[in-house]
């Protein structure tokens, strides 16, 4: 393979390089460089001593420079263009300007169209610059590539890059950032970088860099290696973390991040632990609270001595602090059944509290004894949202009316109602500082006729307890991590006339590929999904260029969502082909004369509905990330089949799916028969039939389908659970 020469791929500076234009036989390089023998050099040199200008004449000496070299102009000469016609002056700025490295070595001549750097410590250390040419000339995407022999390298910078690593870790139709890719015969690798907060779309304002002291940076990568002829293994990591450029660089683990200035500007004065029923619809067996305690860690910042205090040490009268509201008294415990909530209020400004001052607290840990179908959440006065902060002591109604943002801590497995799962739950409080997903994959291709894909990932959520004194001293805040796992295995084989497929999966309830992002002041409005959340895996059910939900700087919302309804790929619903943006049509084709003869109603189409919500799975539009499987679910699905004839196929299978945080389940045994034949006399004959025995009480809500372009909102269609325990036949 030959070597492609171009912009060196390792340059952080992206510049546009155009061929030098000859002007009167003088190239740009010859004007810019210095001839030393047979070599043209480009090192920077200051002006020297010009001996021709050393004559002691009173008349001013005009040194021949650019116009003289290009056009032969002299300041004192008469200009006559009768024979030699006037030549329009062409500015050398059309070709940009020179760029040097730190050591004075000439790199290239061009324009700076994109620049992203982070400097620490310092104010406004995160900086992104986008020149107008980035969008006007390059349509918001630039590619720099190099290759040699079997090795290929490419750097892509853009605002709408289709980027995917694995199904459970990263998939975005409009990635705004930098993607660096490497490929060889047996190895592949990808690196991703983006400033998730204050994403720049188009040109930076006033043609100046967009700078910020508080930022959320995203970085990720994936590497794969071919092992033998059949197996490929891979590793993936994606991380989004907050940063403050006033802090020293390289002194902390960058993956855990640090709280923004707004997050940690004030101490926490009020905390509340909320216990509720994880399955409120049954009205019984909700959270049971047997005991509670709090461990407060405080520091004397003069001596740096740290002391831990338990509840009995920070209150004179345990009946007055903390204040507990809600719940039903039971023998030996307090219960929250149905819609009831238990709220444990910790107000550090209350006169009944005699512990360390809020400014001295560097960590808080809760210790609860609970049972039954509990759900634990936590709230503090630093969890700000779009609503106003409620005043303590709080009740469940106060939190609901104020629109308070609650952080989920833990939920009970299953739906126990007899106190048999009594357990101790210990957790630390903190505000989110980073979110990371990492894992491994293995792909098998045609090994003894089998194809397989396996993936295992861990989501690690980092939180930190805010303390302004520690932050100002550039000391580490107390950091805590919580893990959640997700895995999937797919195996298939085709051995005509037989075939088989099996899948097993599990996704913990807390598994998340959503990261919070800070604003320029270092604040997070935790209930604002549009401006305060960055998604590793987008919701894009129709797999077009626009995410279905709205996330600032990440595209969306998509007003045209019809998954599976555009089989002819014309970006118009197949159920309303004569609809367009200029002349809107609100009548579906199956209701219109002439059009209706080739269009069936969607409810009359045959398809697979394994989640039993009366809608074909491939047509579903939901509000969830596009994971292969639902979060909080675990199960398997296996089917085998045979081609009875080239036109007829029979499939039988077994599905078992359970919801981890409840007793809900979806179990099914099914069979599918299909016949598809194009006969020269009878025409095209197609027959489908499925029969299944189902027990499904897991709700799967979906969005109402849209038949029209530019639909602003779609109604939510709740799952009425029509197949709790029944036979279902479709044909």
Residue pairs with C-beta under 8 A, 6 or more apart in sequence:
1 147
1 148
1 149
1 150
3 146
3 147
3 148
4 145
4 146
4 147
5 146
6 144
6 145
6 146
7 14
7 15
7 17
7 108
7 144
8 146
9 144
9 145
9 146
9 153
9 154
9 155
11 107
11 144
12 115
12 117
13 99
13 107
13 112
13 115
14 112
14 113
14 114
14 115
14 142
14 144
14 157
15 96
15 99
15 107
15 108
15 109
15 110
15 111
15 112
15 113
16 96
16 110
16 111
16 113
16 133
16 137
17 108
17 109
17 110
18 95
18 96
18 110
20 27
20 28
20 29
20 95
20 109
21 27
21 28
21 90
21 94
21 95
23 70
23 90
24 69
24 70
24 71
24 72
26 69
26 70
28 92
28 95
28 109
29 40
29 42
30 40
31 66
31 69
31 70
31 92
32 42
32 98
32 109
33 40
33 41
33 42
34 40
34 41
34 42
34 43
34 45
42 98
42 106
43 104
43 105
43 106
44 100
44 104
44 106
50 63
53 61
53 63
55 61
62 74
62 75
62 76
64 74
66 92
67 73
67 89
68 74
71 87
71 89
73 79
95 109
95 110
96 109
96 110
96 111
97 109
97 110
97 111
98 106
98 108
98 109
99 106
99 107
99 108
99 109
99 110
99 112
100 106
100 107
101 107
111 131
111 133
112 129
112 131
113 130
113 131
113 133
113 134
113 137
113 138
113 142
114 129
114 130
114 131
114 134
114 142
114 157
115 127
115 128
115 129
115 209
116 127
116 128
116 129
116 178
116 193
116 195
117 127
118 125
118 126
118 127
118 215
118 217
118 243
118 245
119 125
119 127
119 245
120 243
120 245
120 246
120 247
120 248
120 249
121 245
121 246
121 247
121 248
121 249
122 245
122 246
123 213
123 245
123 246
124 211
124 212
124 213
124 245
125 211
125 213
125 245
125 246
126 195
126 211
126 212
126 213
126 215
126 217
126 243
126 245
127 209
127 210
127 211
128 195
128 198
128 200
128 204
128 209
128 210
129 204
129 208
129 209
129 210
130 200
130 202
130 203
130 204
131 203
131 207
132 203
132 207
134 140
134 142
134 203
135 202
135 203
140 158
140 159
140 160
140 202
141 156
141 157
141 158
141 159
141 160
141 161
142 156
142 157
142 158
143 154
143 155
143 156
144 154
144 155
145 152
145 153
145 154
145 155
146 152
146 153
146 154
147 153
150 184
150 185
151 182
151 183
151 184
152 181
152 182
152 183
152 184
153 180
153 181
153 182
154 180
154 181
155 178
155 179
155 180
155 181
156 178
156 179
156 180
156 181
157 177
157 178
157 179
158 175
158 176
159 174
159 176
159 201
160 173
160 174
160 175
160 176
160 545
160 555
161 174
161 175
161 176
161 177
161 179
162 172
162 173
162 174
162 175
162 545
163 170
163 171
163 172
163 175
163 179
163 192
164 170
164 171
164 172
165 171
165 190
165 192
165 220
165 221
165 222
165 236
165 238
166 222
166 234
166 236
166 439
166 441
166 455
166 457
167 455
167 488
167 537
167 626
167 627
167 628
168 437
168 439
168 455
168 457
168 486
168 488
168 513
168 537
168 627
168 628
169 220
169 236
169 238
169 437
169 438
169 439
169 457
169 513
169 536
169 537
170 192
170 220
170 236
170 238
170 437
170 513
170 536
170 537
171 536
171 537
171 538
171 540
171 626
172 535
172 536
172 537
172 538
172 547
172 554
173 538
173 540
173 543
173 544
173 545
173 546
173 547
173 555
174 538
174 545
174 546
174 547
174 554
174 555
174 556
175 192
175 194
176 194
176 199
176 200
176 201
176 553
176 554
177 192
177 193
177 194
177 195
177 218
178 191
178 192
178 193
178 194
179 190
179 191
179 192
180 190
180 191
180 192
180 193
181 188
181 189
181 190
182 188
182 189
182 190
183 189
185 226
186 225
186 226
187 223
187 224
187 225
187 226
188 223
188 224
189 221
189 222
189 223
189 224
190 221
190 222
190 223
191 219
191 220
191 221
192 218
192 219
192 220
192 221
192 238
193 217
193 218
193 219
194 217
194 218
194 219
195 215
195 216
195 217
195 218
196 216
196 217
196 218
196 240
196 515
196 517
196 534
196 553
197 212
197 214
197 215
197 216
197 517
197 518
197 519
197 534
198 210
198 212
198 215
198 519
198 520
198 553
199 552
199 553
199 554
200 210
200 553
201 553
204 210
212 245
212 520
213 244
213 245
213 246
213 261
213 520
213 522
214 242
214 243
214 244
214 260
214 261
214 262
214 518
214 519
214 520
214 521
214 522
215 242
215 243
215 245
215 518
216 240
216 241
216 242
216 243
216 515
216 516
216 517
216 518
216 534
217 240
217 241
217 243
218 238
218 239
218 240
218 515
218 534
219 238
219 239
219 240
220 236
220 237
220 238
220 239
220 536
221 236
221 237
221 238
222 234
222 235
222 236
222 237
223 234
223 235
224 232
224 233
224 234
224 441
225 232
225 233
225 234
226 232
227 233
230 444
230 445
230 446
230 447
231 442
231 443
231 444
231 447
232 442
232 443
232 445
233 440
233 441
233 442
233 443
234 440
234 441
234 442
234 443
235 438
235 439
235 440
235 441
236 437
236 438
236 439
236 440
236 441
236 457
237 436
237 437
237 438
238 436
238 437
238 438
238 513
238 536
239 255
239 434
239 435
239 436
239 437
240 434
240 435
240 436
240 515
240 517
240 534
240 536
241 254
241 255
241 256
241 257
241 258
241 433
241 434
241 435
241 436
241 462
242 257
242 258
242 259
242 260
242 263
242 433
242 434
242 518
242 522
243 254
243 257
243 258
244 258
244 259
244 260
244 261
244 471
244 522
247 258
247 474
248 474
251 474
252 258
252 476
255 434
255 436
255 462
256 433
256 434
256 462
256 464
256 479
256 481
257 433
257 434
257 462
257 464
258 433
258 464
258 471
258 477
259 431
259 433
259 464
259 466
259 471
259 477
259 522
260 518
260 521
260 522
260 523
260 524
261 521
261 522
262 518
262 519
262 521
262 522
262 523
262 524
263 382
263 431
263 466
263 518
263 522
263 523
263 524
264 431
264 466
264 467
264 468
264 471
264 477
264 522
265 468
265 522
266 382
266 466
266 468
267 358
267 359
267 361
267 466
267 467
267 468
268 348
268 358
268 361
268 364
268 380
268 381
268 382
268 429
268 465
268 466
269 347
269 348
269 349
269 358
269 381
270 345
270 346
270 347
270 348
270 349
270 380
270 381
270 392
271 345
271 346
271 348
271 364
271 378
271 379
271 380
271 429
272 343
272 344
272 345
272 346
272 378
272 379
272 380
272 392
272 394
272 399
273 292
273 343
273 344
273 346
273 366
273 368
273 376
273 377
273 378
274 341
274 342
274 343
274 344
274 376
274 377
274 378
274 379
274 396
274 399
274 406
275 287
275 289
275 327
275 336
275 341
275 342
275 344
275 368
275 370
275 374
275 375
275 376
275 377
276 286
276 287
276 336
276 340
276 341
276 342
276 374
276 375
276 377
276 396
277 285
277 286
277 287
277 336
277 337
277 338
277 339
277 340
277 373
277 374
277 375
278 286
278 287
278 373
278 374
278 375
278 411
278 412
278 415
278 661
278 662
279 285
279 286
279 373
279 415
279 662
279 663
280 286
280 338
280 339
282 338
282 415
283 337
283 338
284 337
284 338
284 417
285 337
285 372
285 373
285 415
285 416
285 417
285 418
286 335
286 336
286 337
286 338
286 340
286 372
286 373
286 374
287 335
287 336
287 342
287 370
287 372
287 373
287 374
287 375
287 376
288 330
288 333
288 334
288 335
288 336
288 370
288 371
288 372
288 374
288 419
288 422
289 327
289 333
289 334
289 335
289 336
289 342
289 368
289 369
289 370
290 332
290 333
290 369
290 370
290 371
290 422
291 368
291 369
292 311
292 322
292 344
292 366
292 367
292 368
292 369
293 310
293 311
293 366
293 367
293 368
294 310
294 311
294 314
294 322
294 346
294 364
294 365
294 366
294 367
295 308
295 309
295 310
295 364
295 365
295 366
295 367
296 308
296 309
296 310
296 314
296 355
296 356
296 361
296 363
296 364
297 306
297 307
297 308
297 309
297 361
297 362
297 363
297 364
297 365
297 478
298 306
298 307
298 309
298 355
298 356
298 360
298 361
298 362
299 305
299 306
299 307
299 360
299 362
299 470
300 306
300 307
300 360
301 360
301 469
301 473
306 362
307 356
309 355
309 356
311 318
311 322
312 318
313 355
314 321
314 353
314 354
314 355
314 356
315 321
315 322
315 352
315 353
315 354
315 355
316 352
316 354
317 352
320 350
320 352
321 346
321 347
321 350
321 352
321 353
322 344
322 345
322 346
322 347
323 344
323 345
323 347
323 350
323 392
323 393
324 334
324 342
324 343
324 344
324 345
325 342
325 343
325 345
325 393
325 394
325 395
325 396
326 336
326 340
326 341
326 342
326 343
326 395
326 396
327 334
327 335
327 336
327 340
327 341
327 342
328 334
328 335
328 336
328 337
328 340
329 335
333 371
333 419
334 342
335 372
336 342
336 374
340 396
341 395
341 396
341 399
343 393
343 394
343 395
343 396
343 399
345 392
345 393
345 394
346 353
347 353
347 392
347 393
348 355
348 357
348 358
348 361
349 358
350 392
359 467
359 468
359 469
361 465
361 467
362 465
362 467
362 470
362 477
362 478
363 428
363 465
363 478
364 428
364 429
364 465
365 426
365 427
365 428
365 429
366 378
366 425
366 426
366 427
366 428
366 429
367 424
367 425
367 426
368 376
368 424
368 425
368 426
369 422
369 423
369 424
369 425
370 376
370 412
370 422
370 423
370 425
371 416
371 419
371 420
371 421
371 422
371 423
372 412
372 416
372 417
372 418
372 419
372 421
373 412
373 414
373 415
373 416
373 417
373 662
374 410
374 411
374 412
375 408
375 410
375 411
375 412
376 408
376 409
376 410
376 411
376 425
376 427
377 406
377 407
377 408
377 409
378 406
378 407
378 409
378 427
378 429
379 394
379 399
379 404
379 405
379 406
379 407
380 429
381 389
382 431
382 466
383 404
383 405
383 406
383 407
383 431
383 526
384 405
384 523
384 524
384 525
384 526
385 403
385 404
385 405
385 525
385 526
385 527
385 528
386 403
386 525
386 527
386 528
387 402
387 403
387 404
387 527
388 402
389 402
389 404
390 398
390 399
390 401
390 402
390 404
391 398
394 404
398 404
399 406
403 527
405 526
405 527
408 510
409 425
409 427
410 425
410 427
411 509
411 661
412 421
412 661
413 421
413 660
413 661
414 421
414 661
414 662
414 663
415 662
415 663
428 463
428 465
428 478
428 480
429 463
429 465
430 463
430 464
430 465
430 478
430 479
430 480
431 463
431 464
431 465
431 466
431 524
432 461
432 462
432 463
432 515
432 516
432 524
433 462
433 463
433 464
433 477
433 479
434 461
434 462
434 515
435 459
435 460
435 461
435 462
435 512
435 513
435 514
435 515
435 516
436 459
436 460
436 461
436 462
437 457
437 458
437 459
437 460
437 513
437 536
438 457
438 458
438 460
439 455
439 456
439 457
439 458
439 486
440 455
440 456
440 457
441 453
441 454
441 455
441 456
442 452
442 453
442 454
442 455
443 452
443 453
443 454
444 450
444 451
444 452
444 453
445 451
449 493
449 494
449 495
450 491
450 492
450 493
451 491
451 492
451 493
452 489
452 490
452 491
452 492
453 488
453 489
453 490
454 487
454 488
454 489
454 490
455 487
455 488
456 485
456 486
456 487
457 485
457 486
457 487
457 511
458 483
458 484
458 485
459 483
459 484
459 485
459 486
459 508
459 510
459 511
459 512
459 513
460 481
460 482
460 483
461 481
461 482
461 483
461 484
461 510
461 512
462 479
462 480
462 481
463 479
463 480
463 481
463 482
464 477
464 478
464 479
464 480
465 477
465 478
466 477
467 477
467 478
470 476
470 477
471 477
482 510
484 508
484 509
484 510
484 511
484 512
485 506
485 508
485 511
486 506
486 507
486 508
486 511
486 627
486 631
487 505
487 506
488 503
488 504
488 505
488 506
488 628
488 629
489 502
489 503
489 504
489 505
490 501
490 502
490 503
491 500
491 501
491 502
491 503
492 499
492 500
492 501
492 502
493 499
493 500
493 501
496 643
497 642
497 643
497 644
498 640
498 641
498 642
498 643
499 640
499 641
499 642
499 643
500 638
500 639
500 640
500 641
501 638
501 639
502 636
502 637
502 638
502 639
503 636
503 637
503 638
504 635
504 636
505 628
505 629
505 633
505 634
505 635
505 636
506 633
506 634
506 635
506 660
507 627
507 629
507 630
507 631
507 632
507 633
507 634
508 631
508 632
508 660
509 631
509 632
509 660
509 661
511 631
513 535
513 536
513 537
513 625
514 533
514 534
514 535
514 536
514 625
515 533
515 534
515 536
516 524
516 526
516 532
516 533
516 534
517 524
517 531
517 532
517 533
517 534
518 524
519 525
519 531
519 532
524 532
525 531
525 532
526 532
529 549
529 550
529 551
530 550
530 551
530 552
531 552
533 551
534 551
534 554
535 547
535 549
535 551
535 554
535 625
537 625
537 626
537 627
538 547
538 548
538 549
538 551
538 554
538 556
538 625
538 626
539 547
539 548
539 549
539 622
539 623
539 624
539 625
539 626
540 546
540 547
540 548
540 558
540 626
541 548
541 561
541 563
541 620
541 621
541 622
541 626
542 548
542 558
542 560
542 561
542 562
542 563
542 564
542 565
542 566
542 621
543 563
544 558
544 560
544 571
545 555
546 555
546 556
546 557
546 558
547 554
547 555
547 556
547 557
547 558
548 556
548 557
548 558
548 561
548 621
548 623
549 556
549 557
549 623
550 556
550 557
559 709
559 710
559 711
559 712
560 571
560 706
560 709
560 710
560 711
561 621
561 703
561 706
561 711
561 714
562 573
562 574
562 575
562 621
562 705
562 706
562 707
563 618
563 619
563 620
563 621
564 616
564 618
564 619
565 573
565 574
565 575
565 602
565 619
565 705
566 572
566 573
566 574
567 574
568 574
570 577
572 579
572 580
572 709
573 579
573 706
573 707
573 708
573 709
574 599
575 588
575 589
575 590
575 599
575 602
575 707
576 585
576 587
576 588
576 589
576 707
576 708
577 589
577 595
578 585
578 589
578 592
578 595
579 585
579 586
579 707
579 708
579 709
580 709
581 709
581 710
584 708
584 709
584 710
585 708
586 708
588 599
588 707
589 595
589 596
589 598
589 599
590 596
590 599
590 600
590 601
602 616
602 619
602 705
605 616
606 688
606 690
606 730
606 731
607 616
607 617
607 618
607 619
608 616
608 617
608 618
608 672
608 690
609 615
609 616
609 617
609 730
610 617
610 637
610 655
610 668
611 617
611 666
611 696
611 698
611 700
612 666
612 668
612 694
612 696
612 700
612 721
612 722
612 723
612 728
613 620
613 699
613 700
613 701
613 702
613 719
613 722
614 720
614 722
615 702
615 717
619 705
620 702
621 702
621 703
621 705
621 714
622 700
622 701
622 702
622 703
623 703
623 716
624 630
624 631
630 700
632 659
632 660
632 661
633 657
633 658
633 659
633 660
633 698
634 657
634 658
634 660
635 655
635 656
635 657
635 658
635 666
636 655
636 656
636 657
637 653
637 654
637 655
637 656
637 657
638 653
638 654
639 651
639 652
639 653
639 654
639 670
640 651
640 652
640 653
641 649
641 650
641 651
641 652
642 649
642 650
643 649
644 650
647 675
647 676
647 677
648 673
648 674
648 675
649 673
649 674
649 675
650 671
650 672
650 673
651 671
651 672
651 673
652 670
652 671
652 672
653 669
653 670
653 671
654 668
654 669
654 670
655 666
655 667
655 668
655 669
655 670
656 665
656 666
656 667
657 665
657 666
657 667
657 698
658 664
658 665
658 666
659 665
659 698
664 697
664 698
665 695
665 696
665 697
665 698
666 694
666 695
666 696
666 697
666 698
667 694
667 695
667 696
668 692
668 693
668 694
668 695
668 696
669 692
669 693
670 690
670 691
670 692
670 693
671 690
671 691
671 692
672 688
672 689
672 690
673 687
673 688
673 689
673 690
674 687
674 688
674 689
675 685
675 686
675 687
675 688
676 685
676 686
676 687
677 684
677 685
677 686
678 684
678 685
679 685
687 731
688 730
688 731
689 729
689 730
689 731
690 728
690 729
690 730
690 731
691 727
691 728
691 729
692 727
692 728
693 726
693 727
694 723
694 725
694 726
694 727
694 728
695 723
695 724
695 725
696 721
696 723
696 724
697 721
697 724
699 718
699 719
699 721
700 719
701 716
701 717
701 718
701 719
702 716
702 717
702 719
703 714
703 715
703 716
703 717
704 714
704 715
704 716
704 717
705 714
706 714
